[in-house]
Amino acid sequence: MLDYRFIKENLEAVKKNIADRNMKADADAVVRLFDRKNELTTALQALQQQRNTNAQAMKGKLEADVRARLIDEGKKLKDDIASMEAELAAVEKELDVQGRRIPNMAHPEAPVGKEDKDNLEVKRVGEPTKFNFEPKDHVQLGQELDIIDFDSATKVSGTKFYYLKNEGVFLELGLIRYALDILQKRGFTPFITPDVAKEEILEGIGFNPRGSESNVYTVEGEGTCLVGTAEITLGGYYSGTIIPKEQLPLRLAGLSHCFRREAGAAGQFSKGLYRVHQFTKLEMFAYCLPEESEKLHEELRSVEEEIFTGLGLPFRVVDTCTGDLGAPAYRKWDLEAWMPG
């Protein structure tokens, strides 16, 4: 969430960033509400000071008419303060709502665009395999090898779920161990994180846990959510904690189940294991000083490239365009593996 004063002092840049990201947010409303909040806060403090002065004056010996006048003034001040506190609370609530709609600023080098076709390819590794036969996709292979079962999962859990079975189980566990071994050698601390997080943790990380556009499953009546990524639980691990800069950077690797509603069109029309409601993921996460963030981001990218290269997968690296970035993201590298079928 951007600082309100930053939004006020960089209003045109913030509005351009909203437009570049193809998002709906009202930066002017945030500035207006921020100014009104400051006005009300100052006025309220003045009224509270008058109330204190009035109360102090009431402690001495007073003529009856003077005391009556002070009592009337005190009652009016009490009413005025209550009214102003109510208005201030309403303004602060609306400011929070509008402020959370403002996306993070994008990296100045992030390509401007609306969707994934506008992402900029910056690197390509390997060449797609050329077959002398018609290759099968992962859905066909998984069913014929009896390692993935979509039909039974649909019967039990609904669409866009799956069972892994037989060698598919060991394949996933082997891939997890393969990646964990690389990350541990790179100085990452391994975690298996909870699959549930409090709503305030999601909001603190920059995720929206509510509303029809949210990709998050909420736990009704509990104030908690199923996590869509271990980024949430790793980010919340040090919430409310001051980390001495001498201990930075901290590199964490979190393994978790991930749950996503995938309510949009992309999720609706995807096939097989793409954009499912539940999957297992190993997440890289780093705490660092702001001036080290780009260097650490490049390091994370290099680790991911090492993992892909070690598996012999042809892939490309893309610089994600502004319209395809999530609201909290500053910059994002995507590695896209080539797969047949």
VEXMARVEX-787962 format. One line per 4 residues: for each residue x, y, z of C-alpha. Coordinates in steps of 0.001 Angstrom, whole numbers, plus 500000, padded with zeros to 6 digits. Each point is the difference from the previous one (the first is absolute). Layout:
# residues N
X/Y/Z; ...
//
This chain:
# residues 341
500000/500000/500000; 501478/503330/498941; 500525/502698/502615; 497248/502619/499764
502477/502862/500039; 501944/498363/497166; 496768/499819/497978; 499283/503682/500702
503506/501143/499102; 500242/497790/496870; 496375/500122/498884; 500543/500127/496228
502547/497164/500082; 497639/497890/502118; 497105/500653/497599; 502165/499065/497005
501063/496805/501776; 496335/499086/500576; 499283/500574/496304; 503104/498026/498923
498853/497076/502151; 496496/500158/498504; 498498/500143/503505; 497105/501911/501515
500983/502222/502912; 499342/503619/500972; 503196/501741/501080; 498230/503373/500106
497539/498595/502551; 502900/498736/502120; 501595/503468/500041; 496671/501674/500773
499270/497588/502856; 503571/500277/501310; 499736/503786/500117; 496599/499809/501701
501379/497519/502555; 502835/502397/500843; 497571/502941/500275; 497699/498065/502325
502904/498724/502101; 501295/503549/500526; 496519/501358/500766; 499288/497125/502387
503222/500617/501892; 499004/503669/500359; 496590/499038/501389; 501572/497531/502413
502339/502727/501218; 497010/502305/500543; 498252/497226/501927; 503051/499585/502229
500144/503743/500605; 496295/500039/500803; 500363/497108/502448; 502941/501680/501695
498024/503231/500399; 497170/498106/501687; 502278/498917/502867; 500233/503448/501622
497515/502036/502051; 497547/501523/497542; 496975/502223/499992; 496806/498083/499168
499520/501697/496643; 503631/499357/499018; 499729/496326/500962; 496748/499673/498046
501638/501551/496941; 502965/497610/500266; 497655/497035/500373; 498156/501016/496828
503289/500461/498173; 501167/496599/501224; 496835/498302/498753; 500354/501637/496596
503658/499025/499793; 499078/496414/500891; 497402/499897/497214; 502337/501658/497486
502805/497561/500825; 497712/496975/499674; 498714/501249/496651; 503496/500690/498698
501323/496637/501228; 497197/498253/498098; 500791/501923/496816; 503714/499319/500407
499355/496251/500443; 497864/499968/496828; 502657/501891/498025; 502769/497677/501247
497949/496933/499039; 499351/501287/496482; 503632/501100/499660; 501116/496466/500852
497605/498530/497408; 501115/502387/497248; 503677/499778/500972; 500061/496213/499718
498819/500278/496400; 503133/501925/499003; 502557/497562/498540; 503672/500079/500839
502172/502056/497671; 501457/497940/497167; 503714/499819/499219; 500897/502741/497498
501346/497363/497589; 496930/497750/500176; 498426/499882/496515; 496691/501848/499768
497197/497754/498783; 496577/498569/500803; 500407/496207/499965; 502497/497149/499719
500476/500445/496250; 501649/503334/500845; 502641/498369/502211; 503562/500559/498758
502150/496962/499288; 503533/500661/501271; 501595/496569/499789; 499462/496587/498429
501726/496795/501134; 499928/496767/498018; 497889/499052/497010; 496636/498231/500010
500347/496268/499391; 499173/498901/496452; 498106/496735/499815; 499616/497701/497016
496502/499173/501296; 496979/501839/501390; 500864/500702/503680; 497445/499440/502741
499199/502712/502531; 500301/499543/503759; 496293/499162/500387; 500249/497055/497593
503293/498805/501451; 498779/500319/503587; 496866/497985/499314; 501692/497313/497901
502816/499543/502544; 497448/500045/502851; 501864/502729/501883; 497371/502803/499848
496257/499573/500538; 497815/503016/499182; 496664/498171/499793; 500050/498617/503543
501086/503390/501363; 497091/501679/498207; 497629/497468/501579; 501447/500576/503491
500995/503670/500010; 498647/501655/496849; 501624/501221/496808; 503643/501083/499828
501216/497581/502663; 502086/496857/499431; 501431/496915/501655; 503665/499118/499607
500603/496290/500293; 502624/497303/499443; 503186/501453/498478; 498346/503443/499843
500301/500226/503789; 503713/499225/499950; 500520/502345/497042; 498587/502952/501958
501918/499093/503179; 503187/499557/497957; 499605/503405/498361; 499444/501624/503390
503136/498378/501427; 502004/500914/496890; 499067/503684/500348; 500476/500023/503799
503524/498596/499637; 500918/502832/497621; 498483/502662/502255; 501677/498655/503136
503385/500149/498251; 499186/503617/499102; 499483/500916/503666; 496195/499817/500204
498375/498853/503240; 497358/497347/499174; 496470/500257/501454; 496772/498037/499764
497473/502754/500681; 496366/499995/501201; 497343/499876/497301; 497847/502531/501863
500763/503656/500785; 498129/502838/501703; 498358/502588/497771; 502197/502786/501407
503103/498064/498915; 498676/499752/496433; 499183/503710/499990; 503442/500822/501374
501636/498069/497154; 497775/501803/497491; 497380/497339/499230; 496276/500706/499959
498202/497283/501997; 496470/501198/499231; 497680/500777/497096; 498961/498373/496748
503316/500845/498330; 502077/498397/502745; 501825/496784/499149; 500028/498972/503672
497918/497394/501812; 498847/501397/503358; 499109/497883/503038; 496527/501183/500964
499694/501540/503439; 503663/499455/500895; 501703/503096/498595; 502452/497723/498203
500718/498861/496435; 501530/497083/498162; 503325/501241/498650; 500532/500305/496258
503779/499957/500454; 502567/499575/502791; 500949/503602/499218; 497160/500892/502400
501138/497830/502901; 503699/500759/499501; 499200/503712/499813; 497962/499708/503181
502703/498043/501848; 501767/503178/501106; 496897/502210/500219; 500275/502435/502902
503728/499258/500270; 502928/502369/499497; 502820/498118/498297; 503476/501492/500634
501457/500966/496638; 503182/498107/500892; 497959/496780/499659; 498848/500841/496474
499457/498665/497456; 497939/497051/501222; 499289/497345/497371; 497019/497725/500652
498577/497063/498039; 496408/499108/500854; 498154/496847/498983; 496209/500161/500210
496764/498982/498397; 498561/502883/498003; 496280/500662/499578; 498627/502327/497315
496460/500675/498833; 501116/500675/496408; 496677/501725/499398; 501061/501850/496826
499744/498948/496379; 503604/498755/499898; 499267/497523/502771; 496669/498979/498487
501410/498959/496638; 503402/498582/501018; 500685/496298/499704; 501366/497243/502208
502433/501067/502716; 499979/503661/498946; 498155/502444/502295; 498609/497393/502357
498455/500792/503385; 502653/498169/502065; 503639/499157/499403; 503312/499728/501842
502649/502666/499501; 503464/500835/501283; 500357/503772/500448; 503189/502068/500195
499741/503050/502254; 502557/502550/501192; 500091/502767/502597; 502536/502659/499074
500768/503711/500070; 498309/502055/497261; 503302/500730/498302; 500688/496251/499738
496600/499008/498589; 500870/500050/496283; 503157/497983/500619; 498029/497413/502025
497288/499901/497351; 502607/499141/497377; 501400/497336/502332; 496566/498374/500316
499694/500005/496231; 503404/498350/499602; 499020/497252/502477; 496819/499326/498062
501956/499857/496755; 502375/497498/501621; 497057/497799/501002; 498507/500078/496489
503354/499427/498301; 500812/497045/502254; 496747/498355/498931; 500883/500470/496337
496891/502088/499335; 500042/502493/497117; 498704/503306/501342; 499902/503732/499512
500207/502879/502478; 497500/502835/499655; 499832/503399/501668; 496344/500153/501047
498085/502975/498651; 498249/502517/502273; 496490/498718/499248; 500961/496415/500864
501641/500876/503338; 498030/499390/503157; 499184/503144/501974; 502776/499458/502625
502721/499195/497435; 502756/502458/499081; 501599/497797/497357; 499640/496355/499053
502060/497608/497931; 498066/497021/498663; 501694/496819/498816; 497843/498248/497444
500916/496406/499190; 499183/498557/496591; 497746/496956/500208; 498698/497854/497120
496324/499451/499241
//
